Amino acid sequence: MDNKWEVALSSLTQLTVSSNANNEPVTIHGGDETLRCVGVGTDAAVFQSIYAPNFAFKLYAEDKRSKIKIEEDVYQTIGASPFFSTCYAAYDTLLVLSYEEGPTLFDCLLQGIPIPLQVVQDVEAARHYVRERGLNPRDIHLKNILLQNGRAKIIDVSEYVHPGNDFRWEHLKKAYEDHYDLIEGRALPFWLLETIRKWYNSWNKHFGSYEEFMKKVSKFTSFK
């Protein structure tokens, strides 16, 4: 593919991204009417350009740019896979990725869009796939998984070079298996999901176990 994304690069220079403490999402500064923000994480924000709509531009906070090369290398190791985005290029401030359609699982909960079991099975298969390539699948959560034509697409691989298991996916999978049938098809309020997210990010400081954390969530949300 010719570098058709380059038409958008000058517009992206009008933007900067800064990180925030306590694992909170980045802050975006500046703007350009040709760009649309399609995702915000703790290290970077992702944009789509009207001039190059088939690409997603992951613009990193200045203090997080060391991760650009790391993530590019992870994508090269993964290679072609139906479970992941494609990385086309890396620059000093951003990655150029394939633009992927579909709501995140977080958006699905907000909008009451049913999440099929196939998504869980796809993520399990994706984790097995990257482990076979010597990578360590981590940081897999509601905002990093898209629902795409009934299947899963994982859109952030930046932590796959780190050791250890953060158990995010295992906990999410267990919550799906144990509780999702109680909320399937229900649109959940943003404040509720954000409260649970913040609790989870600090659960090991305030709860003795994941089970204790889920008991608190169940009482708070009346999942009985």
C-alpha positions in Angstrom: 0.0 0.0 0.0 1.4 3.4 -1.0 1.7 5.8 2.0 -1.8 7.2 1.6 -1.9 8.2 5.3 0.8 10.9 4.8 -1.8 13.4 3.7 -3.0 13.5 7.3 0.3 14.0 9.0 0.4 17.8 8.8 -3.0 18.1 10.5 -1.8 15.8 13.3 1.0 18.3 14.1 -1.7 20.7 15.3 -2.4 18.3 18.2 -0.6 17.4 21.3 -1.4 14.9 24.0 -0.4 14.9 27.7 -0.6 12.1 30.2 -2.3 12.3 33.6 -1.6 10.8 37.0 -3.3 7.8 38.6 -3.7 5.9 35.3 -6.3 8.4 34.0 -6.9 9.0 30.3 -4.7 11.5 28.4 -5.7 15.1 27.7 -5.8 16.4 24.1 -4.7 19.9 23.3 -5.4 21.7 20.0 -7.6 20.5 17.2 -8.2 20.2 13.5 -11.5 20.0 11.8 -10.2 17.3 9.5 -9.6 14.9 12.5 -11.9 12.9 14.7 -10.9 11.5 18.0 -11.9 7.8 18.0 -10.3 6.7 21.2 -8.5 7.9 24.4 -6.2 5.8 26.5 -3.7 6.4 29.3 -0.7 6.7 27.0 -2.2 8.1 23.7 -5.2 9.2 21.8 -6.3 7.8 18.5 -7.6 9.9 15.6 -9.1 9.4 12.1 -8.7 11.8 9.3 -11.3 12.6 6.7 -8.5 12.6 4.1 -7.3 9.1 5.1 -10.3 7.3 6.7 -8.8 3.8 6.4 -6.1 4.6 9.0 -6.0 5.3 12.7 -3.3 7.6 14.1 -2.2 6.8 17.6 -0.7 10.0 19.0 1.3 9.5 22.1 1.9 11.8 25.1 5.4 13.2 25.1 6.5 11.2 28.1 5.1 8.0 26.6 6.8 8.1 23.2 9.4 5.5 24.2 6.5 3.0 23.7 6.1 3.8 20.0 9.0 1.6 18.9 8.1 -1.1 21.4 4.5 -1.3 20.1 5.6 -1.2 16.5 7.9 -4.2 17.2 5.0 -6.1 18.9 2.8 -5.6 15.8 5.6 -6.9 13.6 6.0 -10.0 15.8 2.2 -10.6 15.7 2.1 -10.3 11.9 -1.1 -10.8 10.0 -4.0 -11.8 12.3 -7.7 -11.4 12.2 -7.7 -10.6 15.9 -5.5 -7.5 15.8 -5.1 -4.2 14.0 -2.3 -3.7 11.3 0.6 -1.4 11.9 1.7 0.4 8.8 4.3 2.9 10.0 5.9 4.5 13.1 6.9 8.2 13.5 8.4 10.2 16.3 5.0 11.0 17.8 2.6 8.4 16.5 1.8 5.0 15.0 -0.2 4.6 11.8 -2.7 1.7 12.2 -5.6 0.2 10.3 -8.8 1.9 11.3 -11.1 -0.7 12.8 -14.9 -0.3 12.8 -17.1 -1.3 15.7 -17.9 -0.2 19.3 -15.6 -1.1 22.2 -17.0 -3.5 24.8 -17.2 -0.5 27.1 -19.4 1.2 24.5 -21.5 -2.0 24.2 -22.3 -1.8 27.9 -23.2 1.9 27.7 -25.5 1.3 24.7 -27.0 -2.1 25.7 -25.4 -3.9 22.7 -25.3 -7.6 23.4 -21.8 -9.1 23.6 -21.8 -12.6 22.2 -19.8 -15.5 23.7 -17.9 -15.6 20.4 -16.1 -12.4 21.5 -14.8 -14.2 24.7 -13.7 -17.2 22.6 -11.9 -14.9 20.1 -9.9 -13.2 22.8 -8.9 -16.5 24.3 -7.7 -17.6 20.8 -5.9 -14.3 20.3 -4.0 -14.7 23.6 -3.0 -18.2 22.6 -1.8 -16.9 19.2 0.5 -14.2 20.7 1.9 -16.5 23.3 3.0 -18.8 20.5 5.0 -15.8 19.2 6.8 -15.2 22.4 4.6 -12.3 23.6 2.7 -11.9 26.8 -0.9 -10.7 26.3 -1.7 -8.1 29.0 -3.9 -5.0 29.5 -6.9 -6.6 27.7 -10.0 -4.8 29.0 -13.3 -3.4 27.9 -11.8 -0.4 26.0 -9.2 -2.4 24.2 -11.6 -4.9 22.5 -13.9 -4.0 19.6 -17.1 -5.8 18.7 -16.7 -6.2 14.9 -19.4 -8.2 13.0 -19.9 -10.4 16.0 -16.2 -11.1 16.5 -13.5 -9.6 18.7 -10.7 -7.2 17.5 -8.0 -6.2 20.0 -6.7 -2.7 19.4 -3.9 -2.2 21.9 -0.8 -4.4 22.2 1.6 -2.0 23.9 2.1 -4.1 27.1 2.7 -7.4 25.4 6.5 -7.2 26.1 6.1 -6.9 29.9 6.3 -9.9 32.2 3.7 -11.2 34.6 -0.1 -11.5 34.4 -2.2 -8.5 35.3 -5.3 -10.8 35.4 -7.4 -8.1 33.7 -8.7 -10.5 31.1 -9.2 -13.4 33.5 -11.3 -11.2 35.8 -13.3 -9.7 32.9 -14.0 -13.2 31.5 -15.1 -14.5 34.9 -17.4 -11.4 35.3 -18.9 -12.2 31.9 -19.5 -15.8 32.8 -20.9 -15.1 36.2 -22.9 -11.9 35.8 -23.3 -10.8 32.2 -26.6 -12.6 31.7 -28.1 -10.3 34.4 -27.3 -7.1 32.4 -27.3 -8.3 28.8 -29.2 -5.9 26.6 -29.4 -3.2 29.4 -27.7 0.2 28.8 -25.6 1.0 31.8 -25.0 4.6 32.9 -21.5 6.0 32.3 -21.1 7.0 35.9 -21.6 3.4 37.0 -19.1 1.9 34.6 -16.5 4.7 35.5 -17.0 4.0 39.2 -16.4 0.3 38.7 -13.4 1.0 36.6 -11.8 3.2 39.2 -12.6 0.6 41.9 -11.0 -2.1 39.8 -7.9 0.0 39.2 -7.3 0.1 42.9 -9.1 -3.1 44.1 -6.0 -4.7 45.5 -5.6 -1.7 47.8 -9.1 -1.8 49.2 -10.3 -5.4 48.8 -8.8 -8.6 50.1 -9.5 -10.5 46.9 -11.2 -10.2 43.5 -14.2 -12.1 44.8 -14.6 -9.5 47.6 -14.4 -6.8 45.0 -17.1 -8.4 42.8 -19.3 -8.9 45.9 -19.1 -5.1 46.4 -19.9 -4.4 42.8 -22.8 -6.8 42.9 -24.3 -5.1 45.9 -23.7 -1.6 44.3 -25.4 -2.6 41.0 -28.0 -4.9 42.5 -26.8 -7.8 40.3 -28.4 -10.7 42.3 
